[in-house]
Amino acid sequence: MSRNILGDVPAPPQRHLELGQEKALALLEEAKKKPVYYSYLLSRVYALLGMKNEALDIIQLGIEKGFQEAQEYLFEYPFLAKSYFFDNLRDEPRFRAILEKQKALHLENLKKYGWL
């Protein structure tokens, strides 16, 4: 068990599945008060629980407001493309559209700045 703002909860988000969906969602109540700041946690748990629309909403929110509210660019292309947390979203048209947009931005930034 690790300690974080949610209290004593299992460190990897996939462990929330073992707690059952209801308990996992209850543990997220505190994180939902700051959805951009905790967008990685929320999106992964929602995706793992099969709550696709909620996961996609949080991913989109993180992309749109991540830098303003968390001072970092969230959900960059390599993370979205490789993370197994989002495997059950890969066939969703909305996820594919987000992925393509992030890929284009990633390639544009590589062209401008190279590997950072």
Backbone as a printed PyTorch tensor [residue, N CA C, xyz], in Angstrom:
tensor([[[  0.8370,  -1.1850,   0.0000],
         [  0.0000,   0.0000,   0.0000],
         [  0.8780,   1.2430,   0.0000]],

        [[  0.4670,   2.2200,  -0.7350],
         [  1.1820,   3.4850,  -0.7370],
         [  0.2740,   4.5650,  -0.1700]],

        [[  0.8690,   5.6390,   0.2550],
         [  0.1200,   6.7380,   0.8520],
         [  0.0410,   7.8660,  -0.1660]],

        [[ -1.1450,   8.3800,  -0.3870],
         [ -1.3130,   9.5420,  -1.2490],
         [ -2.5260,  10.3260,  -0.7790]],

        [[ -2.9930,  11.2690,  -1.5780],
         [ -4.0950,  12.1200,  -1.1340],
         [ -5.3770,  11.3420,  -0.8900]],

        [[ -5.4750,  10.1850,  -1.4430],
         [ -6.6670,   9.3800,  -1.2610],
         [ -6.5710,   8.4870,  -0.0270]],

        [[ -5.4590,   8.5630,   0.6780],
         [ -5.2550,   7.7120,   1.8420],
         [ -4.4780,   6.4810,   1.4470]],

        [[ -4.6610,   5.4190,   2.2090],
         [ -3.9730,   4.1680,   1.8970],
         [ -4.7370,   3.4380,   0.8060]],

        [[ -4.2010,   3.5070,  -0.4110],
         [ -4.7990,   2.7960,  -1.5360],
         [ -3.6860,   2.0580,  -2.2590]],

        [[ -4.0060,   0.9900,  -2.9420],
         [ -2.9790,   0.2660,  -3.6950],
         [ -2.3080,   1.1850,  -4.7030]],

        [[ -0.9970,   1.0860,  -4.8460],
         [ -0.2370,   1.9770,  -5.7200],
         [ -0.6450,   1.8760,  -7.1880]],

        [[ -0.5870,   0.7040,  -7.8180],
         [ -0.9490,   0.6760,  -9.2350],
         [ -2.4660,   0.7830,  -9.4130]],

        [[ -2.9130,   1.6250, -10.3550],
         [ -4.3510,   1.7920, -10.5510],
         [ -5.1060,   0.5000, -10.8430]],

        [[ -4.4630,  -0.4740, -11.4880],
         [ -5.1710,  -1.7170, -11.7920],
         [ -5.6030,  -2.4400, -10.5190]],

        [[ -4.9620,  -2.1450,  -9.3920],
         [ -5.3580,  -2.7740,  -8.1280],
         [ -6.7490,  -2.3080,  -7.6910]],

        [[ -7.1900,  -1.1590,  -8.1940],
         [ -8.5330,  -0.6910,  -7.8630],
         [ -9.5930,  -1.6920,  -8.3210]],

        [[ -9.2980,  -2.4110,  -9.4000],
         [-10.2430,  -3.4060,  -9.8920],
         [-10.5260,  -4.4700,  -8.8480]],

        [[ -9.4980,  -4.8370,  -8.0890],
         [ -9.6630,  -5.8460,  -7.0640],
         [-10.5890,  -5.3710,  -5.9440]],

        [[-10.6760,  -4.1010,  -5.7640],
         [-11.5340,  -3.5370,  -4.7270],
         [-13.0010,  -3.5320,  -5.1500]],

        [[-13.2270,  -3.7090,  -6.4180],
         [-14.5750,  -3.6280,  -6.9530],
         [-14.8280,  -2.2210,  -7.4530]],

        [[-15.6440,  -2.1220,  -8.4770],
         [-15.8890,  -0.8260,  -9.1110],
         [-16.4450,   0.1960,  -8.1320]],

        [[-17.3800,  -0.2010,  -7.3130],
         [-17.9960,   0.7600,  -6.3970],
         [-16.9830,   1.3410,  -5.4170]],

        [[-16.1700,   0.4880,  -4.8400],
         [-15.1790,   0.9590,  -3.8860],
         [-14.1060,   1.7970,  -4.5870]],

        [[-13.7120,   1.3800,  -5.7850],
         [-12.7110,   2.1370,  -6.5400],
         [-13.2140,   3.5440,  -6.8290]],

        [[-14.4670,   3.6320,  -7.2540],
         [-15.0300,   4.9450,  -7.5540],
         [-15.1590,   5.8020,  -6.2980]],

        [[-15.4760,   5.1870,  -5.1810],
         [-15.5640,   5.9270,  -3.9230],
         [-14.1980,   6.4990,  -3.5490]],

        [[-13.1360,   5.7450,  -3.8020],
         [-11.7940,   6.2180,  -3.5060],
         [-11.3970,   7.4100,  -4.3760]],

        [[-12.0400,   7.5410,  -5.5230],
         [-11.7050,   8.6230,  -6.4470],
         [-12.4160,   9.9300,  -6.1310]],

        [[-13.3270,   9.9260,  -5.1990],
         [-14.1070,  11.1380,  -4.9120],
         [-13.2150,  12.3410,  -4.6230]],

        [[-12.1710,  12.1530,  -3.8510],
         [-11.2670,  13.2660,  -3.5410],
         [-10.5370,  13.7330,  -4.7970]],

        [[-10.0980,  12.7980,  -5.6200],
         [ -9.3910,  13.1470,  -6.8560],
         [-10.3090,  13.8860,  -7.8240]],

        [[-11.5920,  13.5610,  -7.8310],
         [-12.5340,  14.1990,  -8.7570],
         [-12.7300,  15.6750,  -8.4370]],

        [[-12.3090,  16.1120,  -7.2560],
         [-12.4010,  17.5350,  -6.9110],
         [-11.3620,  18.3510,  -7.6740]],

        [[-10.3090,  17.6970,  -8.1380],
         [ -9.2540,  18.3400,  -8.9360],
         [ -9.0020,  17.4620, -10.1620]],

        [[ -9.9650,  17.4000, -11.0760],
         [ -9.8720,  16.4270, -12.1740],
         [ -8.6830,  16.6170, -13.1000]],

        [[ -8.2480,  17.8450, -13.3200],
         [ -7.0920,  18.0320, -14.2020],
         [ -5.8330,  17.5370, -13.5070]],

        [[ -5.6470,  17.9360, -12.2700],
         [ -4.4480,  17.5570, -11.5200],
         [ -4.3260,  16.0400, -11.3960]],

        [[ -5.4440,  15.3630, -11.2150],
         [ -5.4390,  13.9020, -11.0590],
         [ -5.9280,  13.1800, -12.3150]],

        [[ -5.7920,  13.8240, -13.4690],
         [ -6.3430,  13.2470, -14.6910],
         [ -5.6900,  11.9200, -15.0720]],

        [[ -4.3870,  11.7540, -14.7990],
         [ -3.7620,  10.4680, -15.1050],
         [ -4.4130,   9.3530, -14.2940]],

        [[ -4.5570,   9.5630, -13.0120],
         [ -5.1740,   8.5640, -12.1370],
         [ -6.6100,   8.2890, -12.5680]],

        [[ -7.3990,   9.3380, -12.7050],
         [ -8.8090,   9.1720, -13.0510],
         [ -8.9790,   8.4700, -14.4010]],

        [[ -8.2490,   8.9040, -15.4070],
         [ -8.4260,   8.3220, -16.7410],
         [ -8.0580,   6.8420, -16.7560]],

        [[ -6.9930,   6.4890, -16.0540],
         [ -6.5730,   5.0870, -16.0480],
         [ -7.5720,   4.2050, -15.3160]],

        [[ -8.0540,   4.6640, -14.1720],
         [ -9.0210,   3.8590, -13.4210],
         [-10.3170,   3.7400, -14.2060]],

        [[-10.8100,   4.8440, -14.7490],
         [-12.0360,   4.7690, -15.5550],
         [-11.8560,   3.8130, -16.7260]],

        [[-10.7270,   3.9140, -17.4170],
         [-10.4900,   3.0330, -18.5690],
         [-10.4610,   1.5690, -18.1330]],

        [[ -9.7790,   1.2860, -17.0440],
         [ -9.6910,  -0.0920, -16.5650],
         [-11.0410,  -0.6350, -16.1080]],

        [[-11.9110,   0.2440, -15.6290],
         [-13.2410,  -0.1760, -15.1870],
         [-14.2320,  -0.2560, -16.3500]],

        [[-13.7720,   0.0690, -17.5550],
         [-14.6580,   0.0230, -18.7180],
         [-15.5430,   1.2410, -18.8580]],

        [[-15.2500,   2.2860, -18.1150],
         [-16.0270,   3.5330, -18.1640],
         [-15.3920,   4.4370, -19.2190]],

        [[-15.6070,   4.0690, -20.4750],
         [-14.8990,   4.6810, -21.5940],
         [-15.1830,   6.1660, -21.7560]],

        [[-16.4470,   6.5570, -21.6890],
         [-16.7660,   7.9780, -21.8620],
         [-16.1310,   8.8320, -20.7790]],

        [[-16.1560,   8.3500, -19.5420],
         [-15.5490,   9.0890, -18.4400],
         [-14.0390,   9.2070, -18.6390]],

        [[-13.4080,   8.1080, -19.0610],
         [-11.9620,   8.1260, -19.3180],
         [-11.6260,   9.1150, -20.4240]],

        [[-12.3880,   9.0780, -21.5050],
         [-12.1300,   9.9760, -22.6270],
         [-12.3870,  11.4280, -22.2500]],

        [[-13.4130,  11.6760, -21.4480],
         [-13.6760,  13.0450, -20.9770],
         [-12.4980,  13.5800, -20.1860]],

        [[-11.9470,  12.7600, -19.3020],
         [-10.8210,  13.1890, -18.4640],
         [ -9.5610,  13.3800, -19.3100]],

        [[ -9.3250,  12.4990, -20.2660],
         [ -8.1680,  12.6640, -21.1540],
         [ -8.2830,  13.9890, -21.9010]],

        [[ -9.4590,  14.2640, -22.4470],
         [ -9.6580,  15.5060, -23.1840],
         [ -9.4800,  16.7170, -22.2740]],

        [[-10.0030,  16.6480, -21.0660],
         [ -9.8530,  17.7390, -20.1000],
         [ -8.3770,  17.9650, -19.7750]],

        [[ -7.6420,  16.8890, -19.5590],
         [ -6.2120,  17.0060, -19.2700],
         [ -5.4430,  17.6430, -20.4080]],

        [[ -5.7890,  17.2840, -21.6350],
         [ -5.1280,  17.8690, -22.8030],
         [ -5.4400,  19.3530, -22.9000]],

        [[ -6.6990,  19.6970, -22.7260],
         [ -7.1250,  21.0870, -22.8880],
         [ -6.6530,  22.0040, -21.7700]],

        [[ -6.6320,  21.5150, -20.5410],
         [ -6.3560,  22.3950, -19.4080],
         [ -5.1370,  22.0050, -18.5810]],

        [[ -4.4280,  20.9650, -18.9940],
         [ -3.3150,  20.4600, -18.2080],
         [ -2.2440,  21.4830, -17.9100]],

        [[ -1.8250,  22.2150, -18.9380],
         [ -0.7410,  23.1590, -18.6980],
         [ -1.2020,  24.3220, -17.8290]],

        [[ -2.4140,  24.7810, -18.0450],
         [ -2.9310,  25.9090, -17.2660],
         [ -3.0800,  25.5620, -15.7940]],

        [[ -3.5440,  24.3560, -15.5010],
         [ -3.8590,  24.0040, -14.1210],
         [ -2.8010,  23.1560, -13.4320]],

        [[ -2.0520,  22.3680, -14.1750],
         [ -1.0620,  21.4810, -13.5560],
         [  0.3740,  21.8340, -13.9720]],

        [[  0.5240,  22.8490, -14.7970],
         [  1.8170,  23.3190, -15.2830],
         [  2.6150,  22.2250, -16.0020]],

        [[  1.8900,  21.3790, -16.7040],
         [  2.5580,  20.3990, -17.5600],
         [  1.6110,  19.9740, -18.6730]],

        [[  2.2110,  19.5410, -19.7670],
         [  1.4110,  19.0340, -20.8670],
         [  1.0450,  17.5960, -20.5510]],

        [[ -0.2380,  17.3350, -20.5110],
         [ -0.7220,  16.0090, -20.1350],
         [ -1.1220,  15.1960, -21.3590]],

        [[ -1.0110,  13.9060, -21.2460],
         [ -1.4430,  12.9560, -22.2610],
         [ -0.7550,  13.1800, -23.6060]],

        [[  0.5480,  13.2400, -23.5590],
         [  1.3110,  13.3670, -24.7880],
         [  1.2240,  12.0640, -25.5800]],

        [[  1.4820,  12.1700, -26.8620],
         [  1.3110,  11.0370, -27.7760],
         [  2.0050,   9.7450, -27.3350]],

        [[  3.2930,   9.7740, -26.9690],
         [  3.9300,   8.4920, -26.5970],
         [  3.2200,   7.7880, -25.4410]],

        [[  2.7550,   8.5480, -24.4710],
         [  2.0400,   7.9640, -23.3350],
         [  0.7270,   7.3320, -23.7910]],

        [[ -0.0510,   8.0630, -24.5590],
         [ -1.3300,   7.5370, -25.0400],
         [ -1.1350,   6.3230, -25.9450]],

        [[ -0.1180,   6.3820, -26.7840],
         [  0.1060,   5.3150, -27.7590],
         [  0.5900,   4.0220, -27.1180]],

        [[  1.3220,   4.1130, -26.0230],
         [  1.9720,   2.9380, -25.4500],
         [  1.3520,   2.4060, -24.1670]],

        [[  0.6310,   3.2260, -23.4330],
         [  0.1420,   2.8140, -22.1220],
         [ -0.9220,   1.7240, -22.2260]],

        [[ -0.6780,   0.6140, -21.5510],
         [ -1.6370,  -0.4940, -21.5660],
         [ -2.9350,  -0.1380, -20.8340]],

        [[ -2.9180,   0.9110, -20.0480],
         [ -4.1370,   1.3230, -19.3490],
         [ -5.2550,   1.6730, -20.3330]],

        [[ -4.8660,   2.1110, -21.5120],
         [ -5.8550,   2.5730, -22.4840],
         [ -6.1480,   1.5430, -23.5770]],

        [[ -5.7250,   0.3180, -23.3880],
         [ -5.9330,  -0.7090, -24.4110],
         [ -7.4080,  -0.8810, -24.7790]],

        [[ -8.2980,  -0.8160, -23.8110],
         [ -9.7150,  -1.0160, -24.1410],
         [-10.3630,   0.2310, -24.7480]],

        [[ -9.5970,   1.3100, -24.9000],
         [-10.1050,   2.5170, -25.5650],
         [ -9.6560,   2.5940, -27.0240]],

        [[ -8.7100,   1.7730, -27.3980],
         [ -8.0720,   1.9160, -28.7110],
         [ -9.0260,   1.7730, -29.8970]],

        [[-10.1210,   1.0680, -29.7420],
         [-11.0820,   0.9170, -30.8370],
         [-12.1370,   2.0220, -30.8530]],

        [[-12.1050,   2.8810, -29.8640],
         [-13.0750,   3.9730, -29.7850],
         [-12.7020,   5.0850, -30.7610]],

        [[-13.6360,   5.5100, -31.6100],
         [-13.3350,   6.5860, -32.5640],
         [-12.8380,   7.8600, -31.8730]],

        [[-13.4030,   8.1710, -30.7530],
         [-12.9940,   9.3820, -30.0270],
         [-11.5410,   9.2550, -29.5400]],

        [[-11.1540,   8.0980, -29.0580],
         [ -9.7700,   7.8930, -28.6280],
         [ -8.8310,   7.9840, -29.8260]],

        [[ -9.2170,   7.3610, -30.9330],
         [ -8.3730,   7.4060, -32.1320],
         [ -8.1850,   8.8410, -32.6150]],

        [[ -9.2490,   9.6560, -32.5260],
         [ -9.1510,  11.0660, -32.9290],
         [ -8.2070,  11.8310, -32.0020]],

        [[ -8.3190,  11.5890, -30.7030],
         [ -7.4160,  12.2220, -29.7340],
         [ -5.9860,  11.7980, -30.0180]],

        [[ -5.7810,  10.5140, -30.2470],
         [ -4.4440,   9.9800, -30.5040],
         [ -3.8350,  10.6010, -31.7640]],

        [[ -4.6120,  10.7110, -32.8180],
         [ -4.1100,  11.3040, -34.0640],
         [ -3.7420,  12.7700, -33.8670]],

        [[ -4.5730,  13.4950, -33.1360],
         [ -4.2850,  14.9130, -32.8750],
         [ -3.0050,  15.0560, -32.0510]],

        [[ -2.8470,  14.2150, -31.0350],
         [ -1.6530,  14.2740, -30.1980],
         [ -0.4110,  13.8340, -30.9800]],

        [[ -0.5890,  12.8840, -31.8870],
         [  0.5340,  12.4420, -32.7180],
         [  1.0060,  13.5770, -33.6170]],

        [[  0.0650,  14.2730, -34.2400],
         [  0.4270,  15.3990, -35.1130],
         [  1.1630,  16.4760, -34.3230]],

        [[  0.6880,  16.7820, -33.1380],
         [  1.3390,  17.7810, -32.2830],
         [  2.7390,  17.3050, -31.8800]],

        [[  2.8500,  16.0410, -31.5510],
         [  4.1380,  15.4530, -31.1650],
         [  5.1420,  15.5510, -32.3170]],

        [[  4.7260,  15.1770, -33.5050],
         [  5.6200,  15.2260, -34.6710],
         [  6.0050,  16.6640, -35.0090]],

        [[  5.0640,  17.5730, -34.8800],
         [  5.3520,  18.9910, -35.1110],
         [  6.3970,  19.4960, -34.1080]],

        [[  6.2330,  19.1270, -32.8420],
         [  7.1920,  19.5570, -31.8180],
         [  8.5630,  18.9240, -32.0190]],

        [[  8.5810,  17.6750, -32.4540],
         [  9.8770,  17.0320, -32.7580],
         [ 10.5950,  17.7690, -33.8920]],

        [[  9.8230,  18.1560, -34.8900],
         [ 10.4040,  18.8700, -36.0180],
         [ 10.9710,  20.2310, -35.5640]],

        [[ 10.2250,  20.9200, -34.7070],
         [ 10.6480,  22.2370, -34.2230],
         [ 11.8120,  22.1640, -33.2520]],

        [[ 11.6980,  21.2500, -32.2950],
         [ 12.6160,  21.2660, -31.1550],
         [ 13.5450,  20.0650, -31.0740]],

        [[ 13.2860,  19.0240, -31.8320],
         [ 14.0690,  17.8120, -31.7170],
         [ 13.7150,  17.0780, -30.4360]],

        [[ 14.5280,  16.1200, -30.0460],
         [ 14.2880,  15.3730, -28.8190],
         [ 14.6740,  16.2440, -27.6460]],

        [[ 13.7570,  16.4210, -26.7270],
         [ 14.0390,  17.2530, -25.5480],
         [ 14.4940,  16.4120, -24.3950]]])
